[in-house]
Amino acid sequence: MSDRKNKRPMDYAVKDATKDLTITIDADDIKGAKRRKENSCAVAYALCRLAVFNEARVYRNITYARKLDGTWVRFRTPDDLYIELMVFDRGGRMQTGEYILKAPKGSQRLGQHPKPTGKRLTTGKVPRTPHIIENARAVAPKGHGALKALFE
C-alpha cells in the first residue's frame, strides 16, 4: 500500500462531523507541541491520543482529524481554543483543559452556501478585508481548491 504522500488529494474523503467532540488537553500535549505547526500542536496531539484518530490538522475555523480508515472528519474550531493556540504560537503559555469541537451546522457544512437574498441575489454580506495576524500559523487556504490544497 502506498504511503500518504503518494496519494492524490482527491483520494481523501472529507466528511463533516455528525456530533460534537470533547477533547482534554493536558500538560504532555502542550510540552510536545510545536509552535506555528497545524499538525504538531497540542490540539492535534490530544486528538491523536484518542483511539479513533491518527492524524489531525488545526486551523483557525476548521479542525480536520483523520480516522484510522483514512477518512477525514471536519470540526469547527471553537474561538476559545483558537485564542489559546494564538497565545501559544506567539510564545505564551497554553492552558490545559477541556474544549468542545463542534460539528458544522447549517451553511457551515460542506456543499452548503448561504441563501442568496437582496436586490441582486447576493448573500447580503458586506465584503471586508481580512485582518492578517502576524507570527502565527498559516490559515487554511480559502476558495474552490481549499480541501485539495490542504492535503497536498
Secondary structure, DSSP 8 states (H G I E B T S, - for coil): ---GGGS-GGGS-EEE-SS-EEEEE-HHHHHH--TT-TTSSHHHHHHHHSTTEEEEEE-SSEEEEEETTS-EEEEE--HHHHHHHHHHHTT-----EEEEEB---GGGSTT-----BTTTTB-----------SSS------STTHHHHHT-
